[in-house]
Amino acid sequence: MILEVIYDMKYFLTVIFITVLAFGNAFYCLSRANEEPFIDGGFMIAQIYSYDLIMGNWDFEAFGEVGVWLMYVLFLMSTIFNLVIMLNLLIAIISETFARVNDNA
């Protein structure tokens, strides 16, 4: 059953990977626009920052001075899309797979 869940999650994982890359890139560009970037490191650290948002690690205090309103908009978009919509989709995919596997058993 676990293998079937992983197989059914392929499209979900593709979309979540693309959104993490997209939001990470946006956060990285806004961070580099500040005199003191709030993302210390390169592009991969920005991806980890974006992934941390999905896991609930929110840090508002270090956004800097350039594009603060845009950071809040991106933050809201990221949390609403990745946390609410995508994780509910993941629950639905797992539930659907579980129901299908139990019907075949």
N, CA, C and O atoms as a GROMACS GRO file, in nm:
protein
  420
    1MET      N    1   0.082  -0.119   0.000
    1MET     CA    2   0.000   0.000   0.000
    1MET      C    3   0.087   0.126   0.000
    1MET      O    4   0.053   0.225  -0.066
    2ILE      N    5   0.197   0.125   0.072
    2ILE     CA    6   0.283   0.243   0.078
    2ILE      C    7   0.339   0.275  -0.060
    2ILE      O    8   0.348   0.392  -0.098
    3LEU      N    9   0.375   0.173  -0.134
    3LEU     CA   10   0.427   0.196  -0.269
    3LEU      C   11   0.320   0.255  -0.360
    3LEU      O   12   0.350   0.339  -0.445
    4GLU      N   13   0.196   0.213  -0.343
    4GLU     CA   14   0.088   0.270  -0.423
    4GLU      C   15   0.062   0.416  -0.387
    4GLU      O   16   0.034   0.498  -0.474
    5VAL      N   17   0.073   0.449  -0.260
    5VAL     CA   18   0.056   0.589  -0.217
    5VAL      C   19   0.167   0.674  -0.277
    5VAL      O   20   0.142   0.783  -0.328
    6ILE      N   21   0.289   0.624  -0.272
    6ILE     CA   22   0.402   0.699  -0.329
    6ILE      C   23   0.383   0.716  -0.479
    6ILE      O   24   0.411   0.822  -0.534
    7TYR      N   25   0.337   0.611  -0.546
    7TYR     CA   26   0.314   0.620  -0.691
    7TYR      C   27   0.203   0.721  -0.722
    7TYR      O   28   0.214   0.797  -0.818
    8ASP      N   29   0.097   0.721  -0.642
    8ASP     CA   30  -0.013   0.815  -0.665
    8ASP      C   31   0.024   0.960  -0.633
    8ASP      O   32  -0.042   1.052  -0.679
    9MET      N   33   0.129   0.979  -0.554
    9MET     CA   34   0.171   1.113  -0.515
    9MET      C   35   0.264   1.178  -0.617
    9MET      O   36   0.311   1.289  -0.592
   10LYS      N   37   0.293   1.115  -0.728
   10LYS     CA   38   0.393   1.167  -0.821
   10LYS      C   39   0.358   1.306  -0.873
   10LYS      O   40   0.447   1.392  -0.884
   11TYR      N   41   0.232   1.331  -0.905
   11TYR     CA   42   0.195   1.464  -0.954
   11TYR      C   43   0.196   1.567  -0.842
   11TYR      O   44   0.234   1.682  -0.862
   12PHE      N   45   0.153   1.524  -0.723
   12PHE     CA   46   0.158   1.612  -0.607
   12PHE      C   47   0.302   1.654  -0.579
   12PHE      O   48   0.330   1.773  -0.559
   13LEU      N   49   0.393   1.558  -0.578
   13LEU     CA   50   0.534   1.588  -0.549
   13LEU      C   51   0.594   1.679  -0.655
   13LEU      O   52   0.677   1.764  -0.624
   14THR      N   53   0.553   1.661  -0.779
   14THR     CA   54   0.602   1.748  -0.887
   14THR      C   55   0.557   1.892  -0.865
   14THR      O   56   0.637   1.985  -0.877
   15VAL      N   57   0.430   1.910  -0.833
   15VAL     CA   58   0.377   2.045  -0.813
   15VAL      C   59   0.438   2.109  -0.688
   15VAL      O   60   0.472   2.228  -0.691
   16ILE      N   61   0.451   2.034  -0.579
   16ILE     CA   62   0.508   2.093  -0.457
   16ILE      C   63   0.655   2.128  -0.478
   16ILE      O   64   0.703   2.227  -0.424
   17PHE      N   65   0.726   2.046  -0.555
   17PHE     CA   66   0.867   2.075  -0.586
   17PHE      C   67   0.878   2.204  -0.666
   17PHE      O   68   0.965   2.286  -0.638
   18ILE      N   69   0.793   2.222  -0.765
   18ILE     CA   70   0.796   2.343  -0.848
   18ILE      C   71   0.760   2.466  -0.765
   18ILE      O   72   0.822   2.570  -0.781
   19THR      N   73   0.662   2.455  -0.677
   19THR     CA   74   0.624   2.571  -0.596
   19THR      C   75   0.732   2.607  -0.495
   19THR      O   76   0.756   2.725  -0.469
   20VAL      N   77   0.798   2.506  -0.439
   20VAL     CA   78   0.908   2.536  -0.346
   20VAL      C   79   1.021   2.607  -0.421
   20VAL      O   80   1.078   2.703  -0.370
   21LEU      N   81   1.052   2.561  -0.542
   21LEU     CA   82   1.154   2.628  -0.623
   21LEU      C   83   1.114   2.770  -0.658
   21LEU      O   84   1.195   2.862  -0.649
   22ALA      N   85   0.989   2.789  -0.698
   22ALA     CA   86   0.943   2.922  -0.738
   22ALA      C   87   0.943   3.020  -0.621
   22ALA      O   88   0.995   3.131  -0.633
   23PHE      N   89   0.885   2.980  -0.509
   23PHE     CA   90   0.883   3.070  -0.394
   23PHE      C   91   1.023   3.090  -0.338
   23PHE      O   92   1.057   3.200  -0.294
   24GLY      N   93   1.105   2.988  -0.340
   24GLY     CA   94   1.243   3.002  -0.294
   24GLY      C   95   1.321   3.100  -0.378
   24GLY      O   96   1.399   3.180  -0.326
   25ASN      N   97   1.300   3.095  -0.509
   25ASN     CA   98   1.366   3.189  -0.598
   25ASN      C   99   1.319   3.332  -0.572
   25ASN      O  100   1.400   3.425  -0.572
   26ALA      N  101   1.190   3.351  -0.551
   26ALA     CA  102   1.136   3.484  -0.522
   26ALA      C  103   1.192   3.537  -0.390
   26ALA      O  104   1.229   3.654  -0.381
   27PHE      N  105   1.196   3.452  -0.288
   27PHE     CA  106   1.252   3.495  -0.159
   27PHE      C  107   1.401   3.528  -0.173
   27PHE      O  108   1.449   3.623  -0.112
   28TYR      N  109   1.471   3.450  -0.251
   28TYR     CA  110   1.614   3.473  -0.271
   28TYR      C  111   1.638   3.608  -0.341
   28TYR      O  112   1.726   3.684  -0.300
   29CYS      N  113   1.561   3.637  -0.445
   29CYS     CA  114   1.578   3.764  -0.517
   29CYS      C  115   1.547   3.883  -0.427
   29CYS      O  116   1.619   3.983  -0.429
   30LEU      N  117   1.441   3.874  -0.348
   30LEU     CA  118   1.408   3.983  -0.256
   30LEU      C  119   1.512   3.996  -0.145
   30LEU      O  120   1.541   4.106  -0.099
   31SER      N  121   1.566   3.884  -0.101
   31SER     CA  122   1.668   3.889   0.002
   31SER      C  123   1.794   3.958  -0.049
   31SER      O  124   1.855   4.038   0.023
   32ARG      N  125   1.833   3.928  -0.171
   32ARG     CA  126   1.954   3.988  -0.229
   32ARG      C  127   1.937   4.137  -0.256
   32ARG      O  128   2.036   4.208  -0.269
   33ALA      N  129   1.813   4.186  -0.266
   33ALA     CA  130   1.790   4.328  -0.290
   33ALA      C  131   1.817   4.413  -0.166
   33ALA      O  132   1.837   4.534  -0.176
   34ASN      N  133   1.817   4.351  -0.049
   34ASN     CA  134   1.844   4.423   0.076
   34ASN      C  135   1.994   4.438   0.097
   34ASN      O  136   2.074   4.361   0.044
   35GLU      N  137   2.030   4.541   0.176
   35GLU     CA  138   2.172   4.561   0.209
   35GLU      C  139   2.226   4.443   0.288
   35GLU      O  140   2.337   4.396   0.264
   36GLU      N  141   2.146   4.396   0.382
   36GLU     CA  142   2.182   4.276   0.458
   36GLU      C  143   2.079   4.168   0.425
   36GLU      O  144   1.967   4.171   0.477
   37PRO      N  145   2.115   4.074   0.338
   37PRO     CA  146   2.018   3.970   0.299
   37PRO      C  147   1.972   3.888   0.419
   37PRO      O  148   2.051   3.852   0.506
   38PHE      N  149   1.842   3.858   0.422
   38PHE     CA  150   1.791   3.777   0.533
   38PHE      C  151   1.808   3.628   0.506
   38PHE      O  152   1.788   3.547   0.597
   39ILE      N  153   1.845   3.590   0.384
   39ILE     CA  154   1.880   3.452   0.353
   39ILE      C  155   2.030   3.449   0.334
   39ILE      O  156   2.082   3.491   0.231
   40ASP      N  157   2.100   3.399   0.435
   40ASP     CA  158   2.245   3.391   0.429
   40ASP      C  159   2.284   3.264   0.356
   40ASP      O  160   2.262   3.154   0.406
   41GLY      N  161   2.341   3.279   0.240
   41GLY     CA  162   2.380   3.164   0.161
   41GLY      C  163   2.332   3.180   0.018
   41GLY      O  164   2.294   3.290  -0.023
   42GLY      N  165   2.334   3.075  -0.055
   42GLY     CA  166   2.299   3.080  -0.196
   42GLY      C  167   2.157   3.036  -0.224
   42GLY      O  168   2.069   3.042  -0.139
   43PHE      N  169   2.140   2.993  -0.346
   43PHE     CA  170   2.009   2.955  -0.397
   43PHE      C  171   1.952   2.836  -0.321
   43PHE      O  172   1.832   2.832  -0.294
   44MET      N  173   2.035   2.739  -0.287
   44MET     CA  174   1.985   2.620  -0.216
   44MET      C  175   1.937   2.655  -0.075
   44MET      O  176   1.841   2.594  -0.026
   45ILE      N  177   2.000   2.749  -0.010
   45ILE     CA  178   1.955   2.792   0.122
   45ILE      C  179   1.818   2.859   0.111
   45ILE      O  180   1.735   2.847   0.201
   46ALA      N  181   1.794   2.929   0.000
   46ALA     CA  182   1.663   2.990  -0.024
   46ALA      C  183   1.556   2.882  -0.042
   46ALA      O  184   1.442   2.900   0.000
   47GLN      N  185   1.593   2.771  -0.105
   47GLN     CA  186   1.498   2.661  -0.122
   47GLN      C  187   1.465   2.599   0.014
   47GLN      O  188   1.351   2.562   0.040
   48ILE      N  189   1.565   2.588   0.099
   48ILE     CA  190   1.542   2.536   0.233
   48ILE      C  191   1.455   2.632   0.313
   48ILE      O  192   1.370   2.589   0.391
   49TYR      N  193   1.474   2.763   0.292
   49TYR     CA  194   1.390   2.864   0.356
   49TYR      C  195   1.245   2.848   0.312
   49TYR      O  196   1.153   2.855   0.393
   50SER      N  197   1.225   2.827   0.182
   50SER     CA  198   1.091   2.808   0.129
   50SER      C  199   1.028   2.680   0.184
   50SER      O  200   0.910   2.677   0.216
   51TYR      N  201   1.107   2.575   0.194
   51TYR     CA  202   1.058   2.448   0.250
   51TYR      C  203   1.025   2.464   0.398
   51TYR      O  204   0.929   2.404   0.447
   52ASP      N  205   1.105   2.543   0.469
   52ASP     CA  206   1.077   2.568   0.611
   52ASP      C  207   0.942   2.635   0.630
   52ASP      O  208   0.875   2.612   0.731
   53LEU      N  209   0.900   2.718   0.535
   53LEU     CA  210   0.768   2.780   0.544
   53LEU      C  211   0.658   2.675   0.543
   53LEU      O  212   0.558   2.688   0.613
   54ILE      N  213   0.677   2.570   0.463
   54ILE     CA  214   0.578   2.463   0.459
   54ILE      C  215   0.572   2.391   0.593
   54ILE      O  216   0.465   2.347   0.635
   55MET      N  217   0.686   2.378   0.658
   55MET     CA  218   0.693   2.307   0.786
   55MET      C  219   0.654   2.394   0.905
   55MET      O  220   0.649   2.346   1.018
   56GLY      N  221   0.626   2.521   0.881
   56GLY     CA  222   0.578   2.609   0.988
   56GLY      C  223   0.685   2.694   1.054
   56GLY      O  224   0.658   2.753   1.158
   57ASN      N  225   0.803   2.703   0.997
   57ASN     CA  226   0.910   2.786   1.052
   57ASN      C  227   0.899   2.925   0.990
   57ASN      O  228   0.958   2.951   0.885
   58TRP      N  229   0.825   3.013   1.054
   58TRP     CA  230   0.799   3.146   1.001
   58TRP      C  231   0.882   3.248   1.074
   58TRP      O  232   0.880   3.256   1.197
   59ASP      N  233   0.956   3.328   0.997
   59ASP     CA  234   1.040   3.432   1.057
   59ASP      C  235   1.009   3.564   0.987
   59ASP      O  236   1.056   3.588   0.876
   60PHE      N  237   0.929   3.649   1.053
   60PHE     CA  238   0.889   3.777   0.994
   60PHE      C  239   0.990   3.887   1.020
   60PHE      O  240   0.995   3.985   0.945
   61GLU      N  241   1.070   3.874   1.124
   61GLU     CA  242   1.152   3.985   1.170
   61GLU      C  243   1.272   4.015   1.081
   61GLU      O  244   1.326   4.125   1.087
   62ALA      N  245   1.314   3.921   1.000
   62ALA     CA  246   1.438   3.939   0.924
   62ALA      C  247   1.414   3.978   0.778
   62ALA      O  248   1.506   3.966   0.697
   63PHE      N  249   1.296   4.022   0.743
   63PHE     CA  250   1.265   4.048   0.602
   63PHE      C  251   1.345   4.162   0.541
   63PHE      O  252   1.360   4.166   0.419
   64GLY      N  253   1.396   4.252   0.618
   64GLY     CA  254   1.474   4.362   0.563
   64GLY      C  255   1.387   4.482   0.533
   64GLY      O  256   1.275   4.495   0.584
   65GLU      N  257   1.440   4.572   0.449
   65GLU     CA  258   1.370   4.697   0.421
   65GLU      C  259   1.317   4.706   0.279
   65GLU      O  260   1.224   4.783   0.254
   66VAL      N  261   1.372   4.630   0.186
   66VAL     CA  262   1.332   4.637   0.046
   66VAL      C  263   1.224   4.533   0.019
   66VAL      O  264   1.244   4.414   0.046
   67GLY      N  265   1.112   4.577  -0.034
   67GLY     CA  266   1.006   4.486  -0.075
   67GLY      C  267   0.937   4.413   0.039
   67GLY      O  268   0.901   4.297   0.025
   68VAL      N  269   0.919   4.480   0.151
   68VAL     CA  270   0.858   4.415   0.267
   68VAL      C  271   0.714   4.374   0.235
   68VAL      O  272   0.673   4.264   0.269
   69TRP      N  273   0.639   4.462   0.172
   69TRP     CA  274   0.500   4.429   0.139
   69TRP      C  275   0.494   4.311   0.042
   69TRP      O  276   0.404   4.227   0.051
   70LEU      N  277   0.591   4.305  -0.051
   70LEU     CA  278   0.595   4.192  -0.144
   70LEU      C  279   0.632   4.063  -0.072
   70LEU      O  280   0.582   3.956  -0.108
   71MET      N  281   0.718   4.072   0.028
   71MET     CA  282   0.752   3.953   0.107
   71MET      C  283   0.629   3.901   0.180
   71MET      O  284   0.608   3.780   0.186
   72TYR      N  285   0.547   3.991   0.235
   72TYR     CA  286   0.427   3.947   0.304
   72TYR      C  287   0.327   3.884   0.206
   72TYR      O  288   0.261   3.786   0.239
   73VAL      N  289   0.317   3.940   0.087
   73VAL     CA  290   0.227   3.883  -0.014
   73VAL      C  291   0.277   3.745  -0.056
   73VAL      O  292   0.198   3.650  -0.065
   74LEU      N  293   0.407   3.733  -0.082
   74LEU     CA  294   0.462   3.601  -0.118
   74LEU      C  295   0.449   3.502  -0.004
   74LEU      O  296   0.420   3.384  -0.026
   75PHE      N  297   0.469   3.549   0.119
   75PHE     CA  298   0.453   3.462   0.234
   75PHE      C  299   0.310   3.410   0.243
   75PHE      O  300   0.288   3.291   0.264
   76LEU      N  301   0.213   3.501   0.227
   76LEU     CA  302   0.072   3.458   0.233
   76LEU      C  303   0.038   3.362   0.120
   76LEU      O  304  -0.030   3.262   0.141
   77MET      N  305   0.086   3.393  -0.001
   77MET     CA  306   0.060   3.302  -0.113
   77MET      C  307   0.122   3.165  -0.089
   77MET      O  308   0.060   3.062  -0.116
   78SER      N  309   0.245   3.165  -0.040
   78SER     CA  310   0.314   3.039  -0.014
   78SER      C  311   0.244   2.957   0.093
   78SER      O  312   0.224   2.836   0.076
   79THR      N  313   0.206   3.021   0.201
   79THR     CA  314   0.142   2.945   0.308
   79THR      C  315   0.003   2.898   0.269
   79THR      O  316  -0.035   2.785   0.300
   80ILE      N  317  -0.073   2.982   0.201
   80ILE     CA  318  -0.207   2.940   0.160
   80ILE      C  319  -0.199   2.827   0.058
   80ILE      O  320  -0.269   2.726   0.072
   81PHE      N  321  -0.114   2.843  -0.044
   81PHE     CA  322  -0.109   2.741  -0.147
   81PHE      C  323  -0.043   2.613  -0.097
   81PHE      O  324  -0.098   2.504  -0.113
   82ASN      N  325   0.076   2.626  -0.038
   82ASN     CA  326   0.149   2.505   0.000
   82ASN      C  327   0.095   2.440   0.126
   82ASN      O  328   0.084   2.317   0.132
   83LEU      N  329   0.062   2.518   0.226
   83LEU     CA  330   0.014   2.458   0.350
   83LEU      C  331  -0.131   2.413   0.341
   83LEU      O  332  -0.162   2.298   0.372
   84VAL      N  333  -0.217   2.499   0.299
   84VAL     CA  334  -0.359   2.468   0.303
   84VAL      C  335  -0.400   2.381   0.185
   84VAL      O  336  -0.451   2.270   0.204
   85ILE      N  337  -0.380   2.430   0.066
   85ILE     CA  338  -0.430   2.360  -0.052
   85ILE      C  339  -0.353   2.232  -0.080
   85ILE      O  340  -0.413   2.125  -0.095
   86MET      N  341  -0.220   2.241  -0.085
   86MET     CA  342  -0.142   2.123  -0.124
   86MET      C  343  -0.144   2.014  -0.017
   86MET      O  344  -0.150   1.896  -0.052
   87LEU      N  345  -0.139   2.049   0.109
   87LEU     CA  346  -0.142   1.945   0.210
   87LEU      C  347  -0.280   1.882   0.224
   87LEU      O  348  -0.290   1.764   0.258
   88ASN      N  349  -0.385   1.957   0.198
   88ASN     CA  350  -0.518   1.895   0.191
   88ASN      C  351  -0.530   1.804   0.070
   88ASN      O  352  -0.595   1.700   0.076
   89LEU      N  353  -0.468   1.843  -0.040
   89LEU     CA  354  -0.465   1.756  -0.157
   89LEU      C  355  -0.390   1.626  -0.126
   89LEU      O  356  -0.432   1.519  -0.170
   90LEU      N  357  -0.282   1.636  -0.052
   90LEU     CA  358  -0.207   1.517  -0.012
   90LEU      C  359  -0.294   1.424   0.072
   90LEU      O  360  -0.291   1.302   0.051
   91ILE      N  361  -0.370   1.477   0.164
   91ILE     CA  362  -0.461   1.395   0.245
   91ILE      C  363  -0.564   1.328   0.156
   91ILE      O  364  -0.597   1.211   0.177
   92ALA      N  365  -0.617   1.401   0.059
   92ALA     CA  366  -0.717   1.343  -0.032
   92ALA      C  367  -0.656   1.232  -0.117
   92ALA      O  368  -0.721   1.130  -0.140
   93ILE      N  369  -0.534   1.250  -0.164
   93ILE     CA  370  -0.468   1.148  -0.246
   93ILE      C  371  -0.446   1.021  -0.163
   93ILE      O  372  -0.472   0.911  -0.210
   94ILE      N  373  -0.398   1.038  -0.041
   94ILE     CA  374  -0.374   0.922   0.044
   94ILE      C  375  -0.505   0.852   0.079
   94ILE      O  376  -0.511   0.729   0.081
   95SER      N  377  -0.610   0.928   0.106
   95SER     CA  378  -0.740   0.868   0.136
   95SER      C  379  -0.796   0.791   0.017
   95SER      O  380  -0.849   0.682   0.033
   96GLU      N  381  -0.782   0.849  -0.101
   96GLU     CA  382  -0.830   0.783  -0.223
   96GLU      C  383  -0.754   0.653  -0.248
   96GLU      O  384  -0.813   0.552  -0.284
   97THR      N  385  -0.625   0.655  -0.229
   97THR     CA  386  -0.544   0.535  -0.247
   97THR      C  387  -0.581   0.430  -0.143
   97THR      O  388  -0.593   0.312  -0.175
   98PHE      N  389  -0.599   0.471  -0.020
   98PHE     CA  390  -0.638   0.378   0.086
   98PHE      C  391  -0.772   0.312   0.055
   98PHE      O  392  -0.787   0.192   0.073
   99ALA      N  393  -0.868   0.391   0.008
   99ALA     CA  394  -1.000   0.336  -0.025
   99ALA      C  395  -0.989   0.238  -0.143
   99ALA      O  396  -1.054   0.134  -0.144
  100ARG      N  397  -0.910   0.272  -0.241
  100ARG     CA  398  -0.894   0.185  -0.357
  100ARG      C  399  -0.826   0.054  -0.319
  100ARG      O  400  -0.866  -0.053  -0.367
  101VAL      N  401  -0.724   0.060  -0.236
  101VAL     CA  402  -0.651  -0.060  -0.195
  101VAL      C  403  -0.741  -0.149  -0.108
  101VAL      O  404  -0.738  -0.271  -0.122
  102ASN      N  405  -0.820  -0.089  -0.019
  102ASN     CA  406  -0.908  -0.168   0.066
  102ASN      C  407  -1.023  -0.231  -0.013
  102ASN      O  408  -1.070  -0.339   0.024
  103ASP      N  409  -1.069  -0.166  -0.119
  103ASP     CA  410  -1.175  -0.225  -0.202
  103ASP      C  411  -1.122  -0.346  -0.278
  103ASP      O  412  -1.197  -0.441  -0.302
  104ASN      N  413  -0.996  -0.344  -0.317
  104ASN     CA  414  -0.937  -0.455  -0.392
  104ASN      C  415  -0.897  -0.570  -0.303
  104ASN      O  416  -0.879  -0.682  -0.351
  105ALA      N  417  -0.884  -0.546  -0.174
  105ALA     CA  418  -0.839  -0.653  -0.083
  105ALA      C  419  -0.948  -0.749  -0.046
  105ALA      O  420  -0.925  -0.844   0.029
   0.00000   0.00000   0.00000
